[in-house]
Amino acid sequence: MNVVKEVAKSKDEALNLVLKKLNAQEKEVVYQFLENKGGFLKGTTYECTGFLKLDIIEDAQEFLKGILNAMGIDANIEVSIKDEITTLKIYSSNNPIIIGKNGQNLEALTTLVRLYVKNLANNGPRIMLDVEDYKDRQIKKLERLARNLAKEVMKTKISIEMDNMNSYERRIVHNVLSEFSNISTESVGEEPNRHIVIKYVD
């Protein structure tokens, strides 16, 4: 990974020097600042450390391949980026093993890769794992369920509590139900028992 460090009198100046060296735009770079307070005669300077998000994604790919190889699974991994979410899509002849019962193995792999990325950078790219189109199908299924429950709430005006979901799934429900003018959604509970309540509003 090509890590660049630059020091300047302001954060903007230090960041611009890093971006210039990496030949990249701000949105393409993970960076952080370190403030160096000068003495009596010296002013404060700022050290900016940065590297390309693509470098992290490549490292995450290799990390995931290593785990799959240790499981005895040969797989190809494709990368796609949409709405600031980076999806590592896995293709193999062992999809059921990678997915696991109710997607548990896939969730565990996702957690491991996210922790790996977080260790590289606190503000690194948001990673999601998918096996061929498994996640896409699950998302569409969740969206259909949310819409059907919202219609039921509009009909009865009685709130409905959904099952526990992770933050990504909750975000999907919040987004899809924002289409309904008479429906509000609220996340309640503590992890891992956090879930959404669908409510009717006048």
Disulfide bonds with the S-S distance in Angstrom:
none
